Amino acid sequence: MNIYNHGISKVDDVKYLGVVLDNKLSWNSHTAQAKKLSKVFGALSRLRHYLPINSSVTVYYILVYSHL
């Protein structure tokens, strides 16, 4: 498909403003990502008692920020 002589490819899902939309407009892709992040947040909440703040922020950027 072309719009103004620029090709547009079909994809299965796209992330827009933090929401994952798939080609069927279902929430399956979005909820799968939310489940992953939920597990990471649970681990971070347990680790906060044992890590200094700068290490906690580093772990956040490694595990969470990469998904956002």
N, CA, C and O of each residue as an XYZ file, in Angstrom:
272
protein
N       0.850     -1.169      0.000
C       0.000      0.000      0.000
C       0.891      1.225      0.000
O       1.911      1.245      0.689
N       0.534      2.228     -0.745
C       1.304      3.459     -0.830
C       0.441      4.655     -0.470
O      -0.717      4.745     -0.877
N       1.000      5.548      0.276
C       0.371      6.833      0.586
C       1.401      7.903      0.289
O       2.483      7.910      0.877
N       1.071      8.805     -0.619
C       1.992      9.862     -1.046
C       3.338      9.279     -1.471
O       4.394      9.806     -1.122
N       3.284      8.191     -2.222
C       4.465      7.502     -2.756
C       5.399      6.969     -1.681
O       6.589      6.788     -1.939
N       4.889      6.715     -0.485
C       5.655      6.087      0.585
C       4.991      4.743      0.888
O       3.784      4.666      1.117
N       5.805      3.694      0.884
C       5.277      2.361      1.133
C       4.916      2.157      2.594
O       5.616      2.627      3.491
N       3.831      1.461      2.819
C       3.379      1.120      4.165
C       3.303     -0.397      4.243
O       2.637     -1.040      3.431
N       3.988     -0.958      5.224
C       3.972     -2.407      5.366
C       2.968     -2.824      6.429
O       2.688     -2.077      7.366
N       2.434     -4.024      6.267
C       1.480     -4.570      7.224
C       2.256     -5.246      8.354
O       3.182     -6.017      8.102
N       1.878     -4.955      9.586
C       2.522     -5.558     10.746
C       1.459     -6.225     11.607
O       0.271     -5.919     11.500
N       1.905     -7.146     12.467
C       0.963     -7.841     13.341
C       0.533     -6.979     14.519
O      -0.637     -6.989     14.901
N       1.473     -6.232     15.100
C       1.112     -5.343     16.202
C       2.038     -4.138     16.215
O       3.137     -4.162     15.662
N       1.556     -3.084     16.865
C       2.304     -1.834     16.948
C       2.084     -1.245     18.330
O       1.001     -1.361     18.902
N       3.125     -0.611     18.861
C       3.013      0.037     20.159
C       2.828      1.535     19.917
O       3.651      2.169     19.258
N       1.755      2.089     20.448
C       1.444      3.501     20.281
C       1.051      4.070     21.631
O       0.059      3.647     22.224
N       1.826      5.028     22.117
C       1.598      5.677     23.407
C       1.518      4.658     24.545
O       0.715      4.809     25.466
N       2.353      3.624     24.476
C       2.403      2.633     25.537
C       1.349      1.554     25.458
O       1.317      0.665     26.308
N       0.488      1.607     24.463
C      -0.556      0.599     24.284
C      -0.203     -0.225     23.050
O       0.092      0.326     21.990
N      -0.236     -1.536     23.195
C       0.075     -2.422     22.078
C      -1.223     -2.754     21.357
O      -2.139     -3.337     21.937
N      -1.289     -2.374     20.085
C      -2.466     -2.655     19.259
C      -2.088     -3.717     18.242
O      -1.043     -3.624     17.599
N      -2.942     -4.730     18.095
C      -2.663     -5.721     17.065
C      -3.635     -5.552     15.908
O      -4.550     -4.731     15.963
N      -3.423     -6.345     14.855
C      -4.213     -6.152     13.642
C      -5.673     -6.574     13.800
O      -6.490     -6.279     12.927
N      -6.016     -7.256     14.892
C      -7.408     -7.637     15.146
C      -8.056     -6.776     16.233
O      -9.200     -7.010     16.621
N      -7.322     -5.790     16.714
C      -7.767     -4.872     17.770
C      -8.181     -5.623     19.039
O      -9.153     -5.255     19.699
N      -7.437     -6.672     19.368
C      -7.662     -7.375     20.626
C      -6.586     -6.943     21.613
O      -5.605     -6.309     21.226
N      -6.762     -7.275     22.857
C      -5.843     -6.856     23.914
C      -4.814     -7.923     24.251
O      -4.072     -7.766     25.220
N      -4.747     -8.994     23.490
C      -3.866    -10.112     23.831
C      -2.400     -9.700     23.911
O      -1.720    -10.063     24.871
N      -1.907     -8.973     22.956
C      -0.501     -8.548     22.968
C      -0.227     -7.602     24.126
O       0.819     -7.681     24.770
N      -1.167     -6.712     24.385
C      -0.980     -5.727     25.454
C      -0.985     -6.394     26.830
O      -0.158     -6.066     27.681
N      -1.900     -7.315     27.048
C      -1.961     -7.973     28.357
C      -0.761     -8.887     28.581
O      -0.318     -9.055     29.717
N      -0.228     -9.483     27.509
C       0.966    -10.316     27.648
C       2.143     -9.473     28.120
O       2.925     -9.910     28.964
N       2.268     -8.271     27.578
C       3.344     -7.381     28.011
C       3.101     -6.901     29.442
O       4.048     -6.777     30.218
N       1.865     -6.635     29.792
C       1.553     -6.177     31.146
C       1.859     -7.261     32.175
O       2.287     -6.946     33.285
N       1.650     -8.519     31.835
C       1.971     -9.620     32.753
C       3.468     -9.692     33.016
O       3.893     -9.926     34.147
N       4.273     -9.488     31.965
C       5.727     -9.494     32.132
C       6.150     -8.382     33.086
O       6.942     -8.603     34.002
N       5.616     -7.193     32.863
C       5.992     -6.055     33.691
C       5.487     -6.215     35.119
O       6.140     -5.751     36.054
N       4.354     -6.852     35.305
C       3.831     -7.076     36.647
C       4.780     -7.931     37.467
O       4.997     -7.660     38.648
N       5.342     -8.955     36.856
C       6.309     -9.801     37.545
C       7.563     -9.017     37.915
O       8.114     -9.194     39.001
N       8.010     -8.155     37.015
C       9.203     -7.350     37.276
C       8.948     -6.374     38.414
O       9.813     -6.190     39.271
N       7.777     -5.744     38.440
C       7.458     -4.810     39.520
C       7.386     -5.519     40.865
O       7.774     -4.952     41.886
N       6.892     -6.753     40.873
C       6.861     -7.526     42.103
C       8.264     -7.803     42.615
O       8.527     -7.703     43.813
N       9.161     -8.151     41.704
C      10.547     -8.403     42.100
C      11.218     -7.127     42.591
O      11.976     -7.150     43.561
N      10.937     -6.015     41.920
C      11.520     -4.734     42.345
C      11.025     -4.316     43.721
O      11.785     -3.760     44.514
N       9.771     -4.579     44.004
C       9.250     -4.190     45.318
C       9.899     -5.010     46.432
O      10.079     -4.508     47.541
N      10.250     -6.261     46.151
C      10.949     -7.067     47.153
C      12.415     -6.667     47.274
O      12.978     -6.711     48.368
N      13.040     -6.275     46.158
C      14.455     -5.918     46.175
C      14.729     -4.548     46.798
O      15.853     -4.284     47.223
N      13.741     -3.690     46.857
C      13.982     -2.321     47.330
C      14.471     -2.264     48.772
O      15.089     -1.281     49.182
N      14.198     -3.312     49.540
C      14.658     -3.343     50.924
C      16.138     -3.714     51.030
O      16.765     -3.483     52.064
N      16.695     -4.287     49.964
C      18.057     -4.794     50.010
C      19.039     -4.002     49.150
O      20.250     -4.108     49.345
N      18.536     -3.212     48.202
C      19.407     -2.473     47.298
C      19.376     -0.987     47.604
O      18.340     -0.457     48.005
N      20.495     -0.314     47.421
C      20.467      1.155     47.514
C      19.672      1.733     46.345
O      19.443      1.053     45.344
N      19.260      2.972     46.477
C      18.369      3.592     45.491
C      18.994      3.646     44.100
O      18.302      3.421     43.107
N      20.285      3.939     44.013
C      20.893      4.030     42.683
C      20.946      2.661     41.993
O      20.821      2.587     40.770
N      21.126      1.594     42.745
C      21.078      0.250     42.155
C      19.651     -0.121     41.761
O      19.445     -0.783     40.744
N      18.674      0.292     42.545
C      17.275      0.034     42.205
C      16.888      0.734     40.916
O      16.172      0.170     40.089
N      17.355      1.950     40.743
C      17.061      2.695     39.519
C      17.715      2.013     38.325
O      17.115      1.942     37.252
N      18.923      1.516     38.493
C      19.604      0.807     37.412
C      18.844     -0.458     37.025
O      18.676     -0.744     35.839
N      18.389     -1.208     38.007
C      17.604     -2.416     37.728
C      16.305     -2.045     37.029
O      15.874     -2.752     36.118
N      15.676     -0.950     37.438
C      14.450     -0.482     36.779
C      14.712     -0.208     35.300
O      13.956     -0.657     34.438
N      15.786      0.530     35.009
C      16.078      0.857     33.608
C      16.401     -0.392     32.794
O      16.070     -0.459     31.610
N      17.034     -1.368     33.407
C      17.374     -2.589     32.687
C      16.128     -3.433     32.405
O      15.948     -3.918     31.288
N      15.280     -3.608     33.402
C      14.169     -4.547     33.264
C      12.856     -3.933     32.785
O      12.100     -4.580     32.060
N      12.580     -2.697     33.180
C      11.278     -2.096     32.870
C      11.361     -1.130     31.695
O      10.579     -1.229     30.749
N      12.283     -0.219     31.750
C      12.351      0.850     30.763
C      12.557      0.302     29.355
O      12.109      0.902     28.378
N      13.232     -0.833     29.255
C      13.460     -1.430     27.939
C      12.149     -1.914     27.296
O      12.048     -1.981     26.071
N      11.160     -2.247     28.112
C       9.864     -2.685     27.574
C       8.958     -1.516     27.219
O       8.036     -1.666     26.418
N       9.209     -0.373     27.799
C       8.362      0.785     27.540
C       8.899      1.524     26.355
O       8.335      2.542     25.956
